Amino acid sequence: MVAAIVTSGPTKFEQLKASSGHLREPLLSELGNQAPNFTDSAVQILKFHGSYQQDNRDKRQKGHDKEWQMMLRLRNPAGRVPAQLYLAIDELADRLGNATLRVTTRQAFQMHGVRKENLKEVIGTIVRSLGSTLAACGDINRNVMAPAAPYSTGGYPAARDLADAIADLLAPQAAEGSYLDLWVDGDLSYRIKPNLPVRRAKARQAEGAVFSGDAAEPLYGGTYLPRKFKVAVTVPGDNSVDLLTQDIGLVLFCNPQGRPLAANVYVGGGMGRTHSKEETFARTADPLGSVAYEHILDLVQAIVALQRDHGDRDQRRHARMKYLIHDRGVDWFRQELQQRYFAHPIKAMRQEPKPRLEDYLGWHRQSPGLWFVGLPVLCGRIGGELKRGLRHLVDTYKLDLRLTPNQDLLLCNIGTAQKASIRAELIALGFETPDAPPPLERHALACPALPLCGLAVTEAERILPDVIGRLDTLMQGLTISKPVLVRMTGCPNGCARPYMAEIGLVGSGVNQYQLWLGGTPNLSRLAEPYLEKMPLDDLEQTLEPLLRAWQDAGGRLSFGDFVARSGRPAVQALLASA
């Protein structure tokens, strides 16, 4: 167990949040000055408004100012992007960004390259187009995930509705006023408008131990959460959302008519870690129990309140809820939750089918008379001809989009009469068989890394296509046809969730990567680290003996299961034989 270090008072970061006036200053004061960048204090508050300050590291020159710019991340619960909003951000990216959009692994859009002087116009336009960037970053609940497929039957509609409800439930109240003041001159008509059950649940945030003591910000209080917080909802058997990597994962059970009944609840997942800091680690969530549907919103805000009160506010690297549960145990967590925060029963977990990593690529029936098509987008980067073609499709046919955790996108609400013409336009864009991308590309992920991420120590997105190509050549030479799930990041923070992959490459130095092995194709088990600083040039010679052994064993198991069953000594011996 890692004990938290108790300081003599609030940390500098906690003091900054407390003195910000519910995330208003010093951001408001600096927004109107002539400096090309924000100060460090304003940058920390800016995150809660959905933006990170970056610079183009490719263009750094000694003795010259950095090329400052902002990354913006949107709030898109369950990955939904209405046509009006997509057209707005597409135009903004061309006019005031770097002419690309990026689908994130949390089902949201990111824009890059926005100058400080243009930030208010960009965010204001997003809000006026019925979007938001509020709480897309920062020590607060982030974008709520759910299966992107717009199916109209089964539990999918209820899962999407629950994700929307949780997003509204956990949206800050006083900070929303600050947000609207900064970006749309206080126009309250753009406030989030929760439905009646959410409004009733939010009213209960001012009651009992859930109440923070701050009437203006009843759930979070003036210092918000110790660190980021992540929630996902899914249906039994669909693990498109990487459920076990979330702070809260909900598996929603419905009756045959799609009416929600209850949810299995998982708590304490998280990917972020720090190299050479063994007290930090990736962790999969623990099962907490099953809760009746009518109590789910109260449970979610109770868990947030517990983390608000008990999460480590002294050491930020130890502040995620996964460390609280690791240190205290899930039994303590459940007991504390029920004794102080949540008055309703937590029952035994319901039986679930074996989960699958669903991706919804290709054409699918959405509802009678409507279709959707899933398009594979490696690394989620949309630019150039693809971006122009998508804009034309969305504008011409008024199509909503849904973004997936696999960084792909779905074009939705396609009428039967439109299907043939849209299919022809997609073929012209290169999507002749959208249901059948190259096997290694299908579920591969990468974070943006260089040149814009300030945390990256090496490449990820820009070189993933080459890495996938090299692995494909190696596997073809070994006559291996079974796909392997590959994920790659430029640092250990885990934005592309590499610790769940069968092969995870985690940047540990310039052109060097930690090698993680043994995750599963359905994202149900953590991988393990095997090499600390593998030169990328050694990729093939390092993996060939292990892949050959897998093939020689018959290849019936997934690669990750083969690694896990072989055992660490045998795998290390194969890697050492390279």
CORVEN-V964912 format. One line per field, one symbol per residue. phi: phi as a letter, one per 40 degrees, with the letter a starting at -180 (. if undefined). Layout:
BEGIN
phi=???
END
This chain:
BEGIN
phi=.bccccccadcdccccccccgfgbbccdccccccccaccdcccccddccgbbcbacccbcbcgbccccabbbbccbdfgcbcddcccccccccccbbbgbbbcccbgbcbbbgccdcbcccccdcccccgbabcgcbgcaccdccadcdcdbbgccdcccccccccdcccccccccccdcccbbfgccccdcbcccdcdcccccccbfccccgbccbcccgcbfccadabbbbabdgbbccfdccccbbbbccbcdcgccbabcbbbgcibcabdgbccbacacccccibbcdcbccccccccdcccdcbccccbccbcccccdccccgcccdccccccbbbcbcbcccccbcccbccbgcgcaccadgbbbbcbcbdggcbafccccccccccccbfccbbbbccgbbbcbgccdccdcccdcccccchbcbccbcddccdbcbaccfccbccccbacadcbddcccccccccccccfcbccbcbbabcaccgccfccbccbbbbdbicfbacbbbhcbcbgbaccbcbbcacccccdccccdccccccccchgcccccccccccgcdccccccccc
END
